[in-house]
Amino acid sequence: MRLNFLSAVHRLTAAQSPENLLIIGFGALIALGAGLLLLPWAHRGELGLLEALFTATSAVCVTGLAVVDTGSKFTPAGQGVLLVLIQTGGLGVMTAAGIAYALMGRRMNLNAAAALSSSMVQREAAGEFRQLFQRILAFVIGVELIGAVVLYADLRSLAGGAGAAWSSVFHSVSAFCNAGFALQADSLTGWRDRPLLMITVMGLIILGGIGHPVAIDLWRRFDPRPASRGPLRRLSLGSKVALGSSLLLVVAGFGALLVAGRTPDQVTPTERIWGALFQSVTTRTAGFNTVEIGAMPHAALFLMVMLMFIGGSPGSCAGGVKTTTFTMWAARLWSRLRGHGETQMFGRHIPEEIAQRVSTLMGLAVVWNVTGVFVLLLTEGSGARMSDIVFEQISAFATVGLTTGVTPELSTLGRLWIIASMFVGRLGPLTLALTLLTRKRARVRYPEGRIMIG
C-alpha cells in the first residue's frame, strides 16, 4: 500500500514543474489544515469556513495574523493542528517532504528535487542537498527543544506543569518558525518584564530567520569533530551577506525604534530599550509584540513597514523580499551610480542573471503591495486609516503577522486578499510569476527605441 502511494506521488510530481509543485504543496496543506480546524474537536463555539481558511493559511505561511483568538477559540487538539501546520510551513512543504523521503530511504524525482532547491537552498548547493536533510532536521529539533526547555524554566512559575510545558513547546516552535502565533490575546505583552523569556524568544526568531543554508554553513565552519580539523572553512558569499545584513538591520532598527517607537505604555527607560530591541528583531520576521502596535507613532510604523518588507534570509522561515535580495538590489544600484558595469559585493561580482532576478523580484513585490493597498482601501477604507491599511498589507505579504488591530475587523473581500498576500509572500512573487507566465524565447527582435527618463 505504501509503495503504491509513493509511486502515485512520484508520477504526480514528475508531471509538474518545480514552481507548480511548490504551489500545489502549500495549497494542499492549507486546505487540509482548514478542514481539520473545522472539525468539532478542534475549536470551541462556531468557526466559519473563511475563519478556518484564514487561520490555516496564516499558520502554513508562518504569518501569525489571526481573525480569532488562538488560545480561547481552539482546543488543545486544534492548537496541536496549528503547531503541525506551523512546523511544516516553517520547514517548507518540499523540505518536509524531502526529510520524509530521506527517513524512508527513498529518492525524490528530479522535479521535486528542483522545487526543493528553489525553495530552500542556493541552486549551486542543490546537488548535495540529500546529505543536508539530517543536519536540517537535527538543527530544527535541537534548537526548538532547547528553546522549549528554557521557556519552561521561566514559565512554570506562571502556570501549572502541563500548561507551562505546552505553552513552552508551542511558543518555541512558533518563534523558531517565525510564525508569531501566541496563546495569549495580547501576544507577549504580558511577558515583557521577563528578560530570560524575551532573550530566548529573540534567539529563536534569529536562528529561524537566518536560513537553514546559513546555519549549515556555520555548522561546517565550526564543526568540532576531529575529521573536520584543519583550516577553518570560509563562509560562503551568501552566508556573509545574510549574516551581515541581518546584524545591520537589527542594530539599525533598534536604534531607530528607540528614538521613534515610544508608546504610552512604556513608562521606564528599561522598558523602552527592551521594547525597541524586541520589535527590531521580531518585526522583520516573527510578528510577536510586547507593545501595542496600534499606539505606536507613525514614524515607528513607517520604520516597521520597511523592516517587514525586507524580511529575513532566504531558505529560512521568514518572509519579505529577503535580506540578500535587498542587499543585492542596493549593491546593484550603488554599482550603477559609481559607473560600474558589474554588481560587486565582498570583492566578488554578482552574475547578471542573478542581478536581473533581483530586480524582477523587487518590482513584482512593489507591484503586488501597491495593488494590495489599493484593494484594501476599497474594501476597508471606510473603517481604517491608510497607515493601518499599508501596515496590514506589508505585514501579510512579508508573513510577519503584526497588526495595528485591523485584522479581526476585515471584510470578507479583505480577508480573501490578505489570504492571497500571505500565500504569495510565502512562496515568493517570482515563483508565482514563473508559474503563470509562459516562458518562451522571443523569436523577433524589435528595432531599438530611446525614451527620455529622469
N, C-alpha and C positions, 0 to 999 in steps of 0.2 A: 504493500500500500504506500509506504513511504517512498519507495523507488519510483512508483508511478506518478506520485505527486511531484517529486523532484524533476522527473522527466518532462512533465507538463509545464512546470515553471521554466525549465531550460528552453523548451520550444517557444514559449511566450516571450521570454526575454530576448531570444535570438532574433526575433522578428521586429524588434523595436530599436529605435535609435537611442543612444545614451541619454539625450535630453528627455525623450518620451518616457524612459524608464524612471527617471527622477520624478517627473510629474505624476506618473501613474502610481509610483510607490508612496509618495506623500499623500496623494489624493485618496488612495485606498485606506491608508492608515487613519486619516481624518474621518472618513466615512465609518470605518469600524469603531473608532473611538466614540463618535457621536451616537452610534447605535447602542453601544454598551452603556453610555451615560444616561440614555433614555429608559433603560430597564429599571423597574421599580426598586430593586435593591441598591441602586447606585445613587439615588437622590432622595431628598425629603420634600414633600409637597409636590406642587406642579412644576414641571420642567418642559418648556416648549421645544419644538424641533430646532428652531433658529438659535435658541439659547444653547442647546447641546452642540450644535454645529459650530457656533462661535467659540465655545469653550474648548472643544476638541481641536479646532484649528489653532487657537492660541497656545494650547499645550504642545501639539506636534511641531508648530513653528517656533516653539520656545519663546513666546512673546510675553505672556502674563497679563494682557488686557482681559478684563472679566466683566460680564454683564450681570453676573450673580456672585454672591459671596461664597468663596470656595469652602471655607471652614464650616459654615452653617448649612449651605444648600446641599452639599454632597456628603453621603455617609462615608465611613472609613473605607468601605469597598469601592465607592466611587472615587474617593481620593487616591486609592491604590491604582485604579484605572488611569487617572490623570498622571500619576507618577510614572507608570509604564509608558504612556504617550510622551511624556517629557523626556524620559531617558532615551527612548527610541528616536525621537525627533532631534534630541541633542547630539546623539552619535551620528545621526544621518541615517535615513532609511537604508541606503545602499551599504553603508558601513555595517549596520546591524545585520543585514543580510549576509554580508561578506564574512563577518565573525561567525555567524551560524554555519555557513558553508565550511569554514575552516575547522570548527569544532566537530563537524560531522565527517571531516576528511574528504569533502567534495571540492571540486574546482568550479569556479564561475566561468561562464562563457565570455567571449571577448567583448560583447556589447555591455554586459553587466559590469565587467572589469573597467571598461572605459567610462561608464557612468560613475563608478566608484572613484576613479582617479579624478574625474572632473569635479566631483563634489567635495572631496576630502583632501586630496594631496596634490602636490605640484605634478604636472604631467611628466617631468623627467624622472620622477620617483615612482611612477606607476608600475614599472616592471618589477620592482622589489616589494610591492605592497603586500603580497601574501605573507612575507616574513614579518610584517609590521602588525598584523592582526593581534597577536597575543600581547605585544607590547602596549597597544592602544587599550585593549581590554584590561590589562593589569594596571595601567596608569589611571584609567577612569575609576575602576572599582577601588583601587588603593586610595586615591585622593578623596573620593566620596565617603569611604569608610572612616578615614582619619577625621574628616570634617564632621561626620555624624558623631563620632566619639567625643570630640572636643565640644561640640554643641550640647551634647547630652550632659557633659560635666557642668556646663553653665546653666542648663535649663531644668535640671532635676529639682532644683530648689523652688521653681515656679510651678511645677505640675507634678502629678504622680509619676511613678516609674514608667508605666506603659504609655501614658500621654506624652511624657518628655521624650521617650525613645522614638515614638512615631513622629513627633514634631521634628526631632533632630534629623532623622533619616529623610523626611520629606523636604526640609529646608536645605539640607546638604546637597541632595540631588538637584533641587530647583536652582540653587545658587551655582553649582558647578556647570549645569546645563544652561545657565544664563536665562532661565525661564521667568523668574520674577514672581512665580506663584507663591503666596503665603497663606497660612491657615488663619490669619488674623485679618479682620476687615480693614485695619489701618496699616497693613503691610508690617514693617519692622519698627514703626514709630514708637511702640511701647517698649522696645528693647534698646533704644538708642543710648541708654545710660549704662549699658553692659559692654565695656571695651573688648573683652575677650570674644564675645559673640560677634561684635562688629568686625573685628580683625579677621576672625575665621571666615565670615561670610565674604569679606572683601578678598581674602586669599583664594577662596573657592571660585569666585567670579573671575579673578585674574587668570587663574590656571585654566579655567574652562574657556576663556576668551582669547588666549594667545594662540590657540590652534594645536591640534594633535601633531602636525608635522614639526612645528617648533619644539614642542615638548619632547618628541622623539629625537630631534636633533640635539637638544640639550642633554638628553639621556645618554646619547652616544658619546658626546664630547667629554662628559664627566663620569663615564662608566668606570666603577672601581674594580671590576673583575680583572684578575691577572692577565687574561688573554687580551685585554684592551690597553695594557700598559704601554708606555712609549709616548711620543709627542702627542699633545692634546689635539684632537680633531678640530679643525676650524668650523665655525658655524657657517651655514650656507648664507647666500646673499638674502634670500627670502626671510630667514630667521633674524638676521641683523636688522632688516627693515621693519619687520613685525615687532621685535622687542624694542628697538629704538623709538619707533613712532608711538607705541603703546605707552612707554615710560614718559615721553614728552607730553602726550595728551593727558595723562593722569596728573602730572605736575602742573601743566598749564591750566587744566580745568579746575584743579584745586585752588590755585591762586586766583583765578578769575571768579569762581563761585564764592570764595572767601570775601571778595570785595563786593560782588553784586548780588549774592544769594541770601542775604539776611531775611529771615521771616519773623513774624511776630512771636512765634513760639520758641525761638532761640533767644534765651534770656541771659546766657552767660557766654563769655569768650570760648570756653572749652566746648560748649555745645555747637557754637558756630564753626569751630575748627573741625570737629568730628563730622558735622553735617556736610561741610564743604568737601572733605576728603571722601566720605562715603558716596555722596552723589556724583563726584567726579569719576569714581570707579564704576558705579552701577549705571550711570546714565548712558554710557556707550554700549552697554551690553545687556544688563540683567533686568532692570526695572523695579527692584526693591526701592523703597524710600523710607527715610527716617524723619522727613519733614513733610509738611503739607504742600504738595506741588502747586496746587491752585492758589496758594497765598504768596508764592514767590514773585519777586519783581519781574517786570517784563525783560529787563536786561539779562537776568539769570535764566529765564525761559528761552531767550534767544541763544544764549551760550549752550544750553542743554540741547536745543534743536540741532545745532552744529555738531555737537559731540555724538548725538544719536545718529545723525546722517552718516558720519564716518564709520562708527561701529567698531567691531573687534577685528581679529585677524582671520585670514582665510583658513578653511579647514577646521574651524572652531565651532562652538555652539552659538557664537554671536552673529548678529545681523549687520545691517548697514552696508555701505559700499565697500567696506573693509579698509583697514589701515594701510595695507600695501597698495591698494588701488589709489587711494587718495594721495599717498606719498609719491607714487609714480606719476600721477597726474600733475602734482605740484612740481616734481623734478623736471617733467617734460616742459611745463610752462617756463620754468626758470632757465632751462637749456635754450629754449627758443628765444627768450628775452636777451640772452647773452650771445645769440648768434650761432649757437652750436647746432649742427645738424642731427646729432645723436642725443638721446636721453641718457644722462650719466648719473650714477649713484654708487657711492663707496668705491670709486675707482673702477667701475665697470660700466659698460654701455648696455642699455636695455634694447633687445631686438625690436625692430619697428612693428612687427606683428603684435607683440605684447602691448606696446605703446598704443597702437590703434584700438586694441580690445579695451584698454583702459578708457580711452576717450569715448568709445561706444557705450561702455557701461555707465560712465558718468552722465552721458547725455540721456540715456534711457531712464536712469534714476531720476534725473531732474524732470523729464517729461512726465513720468508716472506720478510724481509727487505734486507737480503743478496741477495736473489733471485731477488728482485726488482732492486737493484743496478746493478746487472749483466745484467738484461733485458734492463735497460735504457742505460747502457754503450754500448750495442749492437745497440740500436735504435738511440741514441742521442750522442754517444761518439765522433763523428767527429766534432761536433759543440759546445760542452760544456766541461768544466773542470770536473774532477772527484769529486772535492769538491762540485760543483754545483749539480751534479747528486745525491750524497749522501744526500745533504740538501733537495733536491726536494722529494726524496723517503721518508725520515723520516717525512717531513712536511705533505705529503699526508697521510701516514699511521696514523700519530698522529692527523690527522684532524686539523692541526694548520693553514695552509694557507699562511705561509711566503714563499717567493721565492727570489732567487738571480737574477731573471729575465729570468729563463729558461721556465717557464710555457707557455707563448704565442708562443714560438718557437718549442714546442714539435711536433714530427711527429704524424701521425695517430696512429701507434702502441704505441708510448709513451703516448699519451693521453688515449688510452684504458687501458694501465697498471695503470696509475695514477687514473683513474676512479675505477678500481678494488681495488687499495690500499686504496682509501678513503672509499669505501664500506666495505672492510674487517676491516679497522681501526675503523669505527663507530660501527659495530656490535661486533667486538672483534674476533680475530682469533680462540679463543676457541669455540665460538658459531658456527662458520663455520665448524670447525673440527668435532664437535659433530654431525653436520648435515650430513656431507659427509662420516664419518667413521661409519661402522656398530659396534654397541656396543653389543658384545656377551661375555658371560663368557667363559674363556678358560677352556676346559674340560681335557686338557692334561697338566701335569706339567713336564717340561724338567729337566734333571739332572743339577746340579749346575756346573757352569764353572767359572774359575778365569782368569782374564786378568791383566797384569801389566799396571798401569797407572802412570801419572806424570813424 
